[in-house]
Amino acid sequence: MSKKIKNIPVNVMANHFDAGIAVERIFFSTSDEAKLNASDEAKQAHREDRHSFFLLERGKVSVEIDFQQFEIEPCSIVYMHPDQVHRILKLEDVTVAAWGINNENLQPEYLHLLENLTPAKPLMLDKETFSILSEAISLCIKFANRKNDKLYHSLLKDSCNALVALVVSQYLELDKSKEVASRFKLITDAFKSALESNFIHVKSPMLYAGKLKISTSYLNECVKVATGNAVSYHIQQRVVLEAKRLLYHSNKSVKEISSELGYDDYPYFSRIFLKVTGVTPLTFRNKNRG
């Protein structure tokens, strides 16, 4: 990375759209790909300030999401949480329908479900579902252009939430085949939600168990049955993911990052990072920045 930055860049919706909701259909030709490949800014990893959804209708896209590379095929849907860092690596003659919505406009029920889905991998849709979603987006885009309607914002908000519901339903349907005993899954989902909100300040499985009003051993049993890994594993993975983001996308020192993630003893933080990734924080930064 030739240009160092202090914080991870955030693509702000207000720069392009009003009302906290965006919906559009985007076309990328071969010449656009050449422009992308020639532009450092276009390839720069960033976050969005909203929940983002991308329906790939034509072409192929290679994207990196939180250090995982995905090759996206047509008829696929991609959901990205505002916390997730991503960048386009390559695209080929692409048509993508995209929409974004911030927390204020998202129905609380859907927000809760999306938090439990994070991180969501790209999902291939069947032909019927893809067709319905593509048509629904086309209608939503028409609503977005009717800015003089008296109930414009309500119309846009409700239609965008309907799109979100369609997507969430597909992820939930996928989870049905993997679902374990409902009690274990409910507790695991509650733990993951608590972890996402508290991982910087709360590192102890016992404290998470206390938040859920259950014993530490029972929390560990539920999480291990549902995911295959213990509570401490998930805590460390979440902290290290945030550390990777900051090491790669900012020029903060390891000591600064350690403190930002709740560790006053940065050698201890470095040992955790080494245990999880197999390399030290500085080695990770130097290797990935080339």
Secondary structure, DSSP 4 states (H G I P E B T S, - for coil): --S--SS--EE-GGGT-STTEEEEEEEE-HHHHHHHHH-HHHHS-BEESSEEEEEEEEEEEEEEETTEEEEE-TTEEEEE-TT--EEEEEEEEEEEEEEEE-TTTS-HHHHHHHHHHPSPPPEEPPHHHHHHHHHHHHHHHHHHT-TTSTTHHHHHHHHHHHHHHHHHHHHHHHHHTT---HHHHHHHHHHHHHHHHHTTT---HHHHHHHHTS-HHHHHHHHHHHHSS-HHHHHHHHHHHHHHHHHHH----HHHHHHHTT-S-HHHHHHHHHHHHSS-HHHHHHHHH-
